[in-house]
């Protein structure tokens, strides 16, 4: 009985980690997109820098909120983390 409970608990944890990883992928891709578009020449350097800086400050705010305002259990479940 104990092993069935552990197996179910492990599958819940794996599902939860996969859900968080699915939110991290677009979160990190959006951060890198201005760099890639600027390097490819699709965007000029000034616009790329402004967009990259704005996204970086948003990420800084989210990480500061996660570290300072949330409890440990909430911080682990917070989807927007680098």
SULHU-V895130 format. One record per backbone hydrogen bond with DSSP energy under -1.0 kcal/mol. NH is the residue of the N-H (numbers start at 1). CO is the residue of the C=O. E is the energy in kcal/mol with one decimal. If there is no record, write none. Layout:
nh:NH co:CO e:E
nh:NH co:CO e:E
This chain:
nh:5 co:1 e:-1.9
nh:6 co:2 e:-2.4
nh:7 co:3 e:-2.4
nh:8 co:4 e:-2.3
nh:9 co:5 e:-2.6
nh:10 co:6 e:-2.5
nh:11 co:7 e:-2.1
nh:12 co:8 e:-2.0
nh:13 co:9 e:-2.0
nh:14 co:10 e:-2.5
nh:15 co:11 e:-2.3
nh:16 co:12 e:-2.2
nh:17 co:13 e:-2.6
nh:18 co:14 e:-2.3
nh:19 co:15 e:-2.1
nh:20 co:16 e:-2.1
nh:21 co:17 e:-2.4
nh:22 co:18 e:-1.8
nh:24 co:20 e:-1.8
nh:25 co:21 e:-1.7
nh:27 co:23 e:-1.3
nh:28 co:24 e:-2.7
nh:29 co:25 e:-2.3
nh:30 co:26 e:-2.5
nh:32 co:28 e:-1.6
nh:33 co:29 e:-1.7
nh:36 co:32 e:-2.2
nh:37 co:33 e:-2.8
nh:38 co:34 e:-2.1
nh:39 co:35 e:-2.4
nh:40 co:36 e:-2.0
nh:42 co:37 e:-2.0
nh:43 co:37 e:-1.1
nh:48 co:44 e:-2.3
nh:49 co:45 e:-2.4
nh:50 co:46 e:-2.2
nh:51 co:47 e:-2.5
nh:52 co:48 e:-2.5
nh:53 co:49 e:-2.7
nh:54 co:50 e:-2.3
nh:55 co:51 e:-2.5
nh:56 co:52 e:-2.3
nh:57 co:53 e:-2.4
nh:58 co:54 e:-2.0
nh:59 co:55 e:-2.4
nh:60 co:56 e:-2.4
nh:61 co:57 e:-2.2
nh:62 co:58 e:-2.2
nh:63 co:59 e:-2.7
nh:64 co:60 e:-2.4
nh:65 co:61 e:-2.2
nh:66 co:62 e:-2.4
nh:67 co:63 e:-2.4
nh:68 co:64 e:-2.5
nh:69 co:65 e:-2.2
nh:75 co:71 e:-2.8
nh:76 co:72 e:-2.0
nh:77 co:73 e:-1.2
nh:81 co:79 e:-1.3
